[in-house]
Amino acid sequence: MTKDELIALSEKSIIGTYRRQPVLFVRGEGAHLWDIDGKEYIDFVAGIAVCSLGHSHPKVVEAVCRQAGTLMHVSNLYYTEPQIRLAGMLTEHSFADRVFFCNSGAEANEAAIKLARKYGHDKLGGKYEILTMKGSFHGRTLAAITATGQEKFHAGFAPLPEGFRYVPFNDVAALEAAVSEKTCAVLLEPIQGEGGVRVPDEGYLKAVREICDSRGILMILDEVQTGMGRTGKLFGYEHYGVTPDIMTLAKALGNGVPAGALAATEKVAAVFGPGTHASTFGGNPLAMAAAVATLETILADGFLENCAKMGDYLRERLWSLRKDHPAVREVRGKGLLVGLELSVDGNPVVKACLERGVLVNCTFDHVLRMVPPLVVTRPDVDRLVQVLDEVLER
Ligand SMILES: *Cc1c(COP(=O)(O)O)cnc(C)c1O
């Protein structure tokens, strides 16, 4: 089939939940992609902060091929080695004592919400309410959209599950005042990703931790986007001198092979006994082999340093656009989770960059989000900035 035939078939046979760009990709390597016509692109989207090692990273390709030819799936009725190895690595390198595996960010948050409610039921005298943040994003299941503090994701899906309330992000006093006798947990992203790359003040997460401790409730961090090295440290919380009780992971966990995880302290994890939660595919050997190879690479010498260094370089170069382009309002982020806020609609900018062979994405209507593979190079960053310079000129 030709490109036009493929796109026509897509438009009539796939449910229209996405507005797609008119490009069909066939191959990727590192931070570069090629479309069906052979045109090359620099990728500052990375499958929405997923392909952190870059496309077709040899270690992941090797692990997936080897595992696919050995054993792909047997369910969680049995033990499998890749799952056990990943659990060992995640607990060794995080605050967590135990993990639960699933397949996506929404599922990981769904598990976290259930775990917090079960903890409230078993240990906190029946408390069930979860406080979340305005401008947050936690995924698309019913509970995850309800946890998401943005009304546009709720519209048309009532009745939503009970037991969620929203407070402004980065506002300690508002959170303090909102905790009620029914509250069992606070759920938030260390840096809001979909909400426009919002970085909290330095002491905010520590203050959240203190409120949770003083009220005896759980702190849940959604690290689906910030985790696995994206911010220049393995997990976002490491920047802020705190640890949560529960953390959720997905996106970059398998570098493109679907995988999600919930990680928790022993005390909290203990309320999830046999039969309380499950996933048929969760933790299957194929996904876990990809995730082990991904995590080994992230932990290797120099990898996270490059992310931090390139992130600093990218933000510095983006700030430099401000002197010629008044539409550039602000540059935010940590590591390679970077947002450039515009005073104009970002969608035409995304389109114009695509035409020039650079992929960026727009979130919150006017924030260009850049989440490239963490192996992105200076020439790639320079090309992005040159293209933005051209595009913003018009
Ligand atoms: C992407 C994202 C999710 C949802 O992940 P899915 O895998 O799409 O379900 C949840 N939380 C955050 C912070 C995210 O960025």
PDBQT file of the ligand as one rigid body, heavy atoms in Angstrom, charges set to zero:
ROOT
HETATM    1  C1  LIG A 401       1.771   9.532  30.222  1.00  0.00    +0.000 C 
HETATM    2  C2  LIG A 401       1.422   9.662  31.656  1.00  0.00    +0.000 A 
HETATM    3  C3  LIG A 401       0.485   8.809  32.271  1.00  0.00    +0.000 A 
HETATM    4  C4  LIG A 401      -0.323   7.802  31.494  1.00  0.00    +0.000 C 
HETATM    5  O1  LIG A 401       0.453   6.784  30.967  1.00  0.00    +0.000 OA
HETATM    6  P1  LIG A 401      -0.183   5.744  29.899  1.00  0.00    +0.000 P 
HETATM    7  O2  LIG A 401       0.906   4.746  29.693  1.00  0.00    +0.000 OA
HETATM    8  O3  LIG A 401      -0.529   6.539  28.685  1.00  0.00    +0.000 OA
HETATM    9  O4  LIG A 401      -1.387   5.157  30.527  1.00  0.00    +0.000 OA
HETATM   10  C5  LIG A 401       0.285   8.931  33.630  1.00  0.00    +0.000 A 
HETATM   11  N1  LIG A 401       0.961   9.839  34.344  1.00  0.00    +0.000 NA
HETATM   12  C6  LIG A 401       1.852  10.687  33.798  1.00  0.00    +0.000 A 
HETATM   13  C7  LIG A 401       2.584  11.655  34.664  1.00  0.00    +0.000 C 
HETATM   14  C8  LIG A 401       2.109  10.627  32.441  1.00  0.00    +0.000 A 
HETATM   15  O5  LIG A 401       2.979  11.486  31.883  1.00  0.00    +0.000 OA
ENDROOT
TORSDOF 0
